[in-house]
């Protein structure tokens, strides 16, 4: 009896839960928006002229007094839109500096509701959102007709849509109501990082274009004659036409016609499609068209089209086959494709990646067939996860991009086998350093890297974890049930969870809790150790495909300098992605010239506290090389080496905003340096009446310690980035302080002006004496970039650190005043001081139009430099030197400014007098050239501003 009562109570509870869930689902509603649009393309001024009629059906229980509309072409109107701001934050200045002709907008709007003029209100923040005030309230269950003409100036294709020449991508192009759902209105500005959320309905769109354009559009083409014409385009061929024309100066220039001339006649094409929430179309006179049919597992047959240009025919000629494979893959795993057509379009060069729209997708040009196949599969997969299951992509990007990535990974692996897991390596690096972000987050809150590795990769891994918990069969059935229940609706995260739990009969709170957590997932733990050889790409590739917890990388080490000559050895390291908390690198070598053991190495341990510091790195580095060489009268060579051990700690501050471009750290190091030198003496020998005095020398070792404190702040933003560094160094009898600031001013087209400011002060910690001046000479502030001897921490690479002749003697390091003219042969170098020094350095790129090196078949970045500075001694009474010194000339920068060559052309008279007195006229041009190899300041951010390894 007791058991029966318990069973009944349990049954009541279960029924109650089911009742609640059924009630929740039965209360679901969504608006319906049906479109009739007529639009015409003007391919001379790249504009669209259209008229839109919308049937808006209010299925909500609420009375509506207004409707938010998206006017997304206005995102390209000026540099003050949400799109522009985000583009700059994500590192692109392309739109910000674009000209008027490349921008876009929408205007000539006249909204009428049931043929009554409607008032409008601007959005308080965004010019691409507008509020339509309804002349009469719209009651639940009622519908209204909204009409408006519109005119769109298509922008250059900076993001998803626009044009590149006469190749057109009409996306996000028409006035469109925002979604109104159980959570209210969802007006959203156009963003590049962050997609969309739209109401379902039907589309009837008529497009007028010049007759020789091929149009690819959402939905089914209604013109039978056009369908037949498209079939003839499989053999179409057209090549750009080159011609010689005279410019204003009478010079012959090559003119290239990139597109066929437009036909004078026009045609109007009609497309229809039900149960979709967006409409896109693409037009190009150069398109080749491939067509086939695809039979789905149920027996249903659909049309498959691919549109591409002749330049891409070798890669794209299998696009139809790739599309068919993708549709079959998703139909078998998720649910059958409900539409009658699927299409893939090649975008222009300006378009990057791929983008999905109902029944059609656009993919950028590529020469990689496998890569094209994978991208096509991903974009076609969005017909399920975005097109049919129309989640709010802006608020929950994982529900389309992440879930879709899970299925496209299955497609990729099934077709091509296991591939290198670069996304995994990057994600785990971010997770280890506590710089990743949760899966459940709005798209615009992610930083650029996390948007890729969290939204796409981690969500796919989370789906694999869910599959592991449920079992593959149960998981597949649950996903298919979700698809069947929510197709052509707007599922929210809680709906997805409820659906999977109902289908599987499991409580999945613990699994779904990972959506709100950072860090790796339980199924992402690594084990084991691999050994790989640096130039054995197969072994490195195996690690990338199947990463282990530890990696030991071994390879040859090669070095060279003027004293050790060629150095040969080997290196061993455990450096990898993600990095181990304990990292080491050791590279012992043998100097074939000095016959000495040389090499470098370091070991560090990193902490990642969840506090004010993003990371705390404690480590020690070391190096030993030959720094000088002495050759006596008997041609005996004595190599003089140095050894250094540098313990240190770096505290990197945490930024509250994950999208922040700031990088701030405090660093302290102690340089423990041992240097070999020579001590000369006389040896007197007396034999009978003969006395012989012989000059001899011996090698001595001297130790010194330098303590260095650095405070650094960087803002690696795309527009006007800057860096500031305060460095305080303390050694025996002195303290050296220096501030170096860099600010980059972007130019409109490309390049920019880099401004470097330096201010330094040298202090004696006790009374100043001649002996102390001599002993601290190498630490004094220098107007000219320091030479090898003055690199007192041995932090830069010098070919010949103490050479005074030949090419090695012309090397400098850009430090202190940063001048490029050298005066090393003077006992007291020009601009060297043990007091204070201030300088400004300017470096500007040269436009290709006036760059004489632009005629070369390869790119050599030519720049102009100019330096100006002053120092304490010039301001003293009776000073004979000009108070301000200057130099200027040409600069060639190679390997991301790691190697720089300086050719001084103008300089102060004091430098001119020095050069004339020390260098023969015929050698002057060559010998006044200097160069730097700036390894100590190399940063991975030069390769990518988000690389903070």
Secondary structure, DSSP 8 states (H G I E B T S, - for coil): -HHHHHHHHHHHHHHHHHHHHHHHHHT----EEEEEEEEEEETTTTEEEEEEEEEEE--SSS-EEEEEEE-GGGGGSSTTSHHHHHHHHTT--TTTT--GGG--EEE----EETTEE-EEEE-SS-TTEEEEEEEEEE-TT-EEEEEEEEEEE--BSSSSSEEETTEEEE-S-S-EE-EEETTEEE-----SSS------EEEEEEEEEETT-EEEESSEE--HHHHHHHHGGGG-----EEEEEE-TTS-EEEEEE-S----SSEEEEEEEEEEES---EEEETT-EEEEEEEE-TTS-EEEEEEEE-GGGHHHHTTHHHHHHHHHHHHHHHT----SSEEEEEE--TT--SEEEETTEEEE---S-HHHHHHHHHHHHHTIIIIIIB---TTT-GGGTHHHHHHHHHHHHHHHH-----HHHHHHHHHHHTT----SSS-GGGS-HHHIIIIIIIIHHHHHHHHHHHH-HHHHHHHHHHHHHHHTTB---HHHHHHHHHHHHT---HHHHGGGG--S--GGG----EEEEETT-HHHHHHHHHS--SEEEEEEEEEEEETTTEEEEEEEEE---SS--SEEEEEEEEEETTT--EEEEEEEEEEE--SSSEEEEEEEEEEEEEEEEEEE-TT--EEEEEEEEEEEEEEEEE--SSTT--EEEEEEEEEEEEEEEEEEEEEEEEEETTEEEEEEEEEEEEEEEEEEEEEEEEEE--SSS-EEEEEEEEEETTEEEEEEEEEEEEE-SSS-EEEEEEEEEEEEESS---HHHHHHTGGGSEESB-B-TTT-TT--S--SSTT--STGGGGB-B--TT-B----TTSSS-TTEESSEEEEEEEEEE--GGG-GGGGSSS--EEEEEEEEEEEGGGGSTT--S-SSEEEEEEEEEETTTTEEEEEEEEE-HHHHHHHHHHS-HHHHHHHT-EEEE--TT--GGGT-TT---
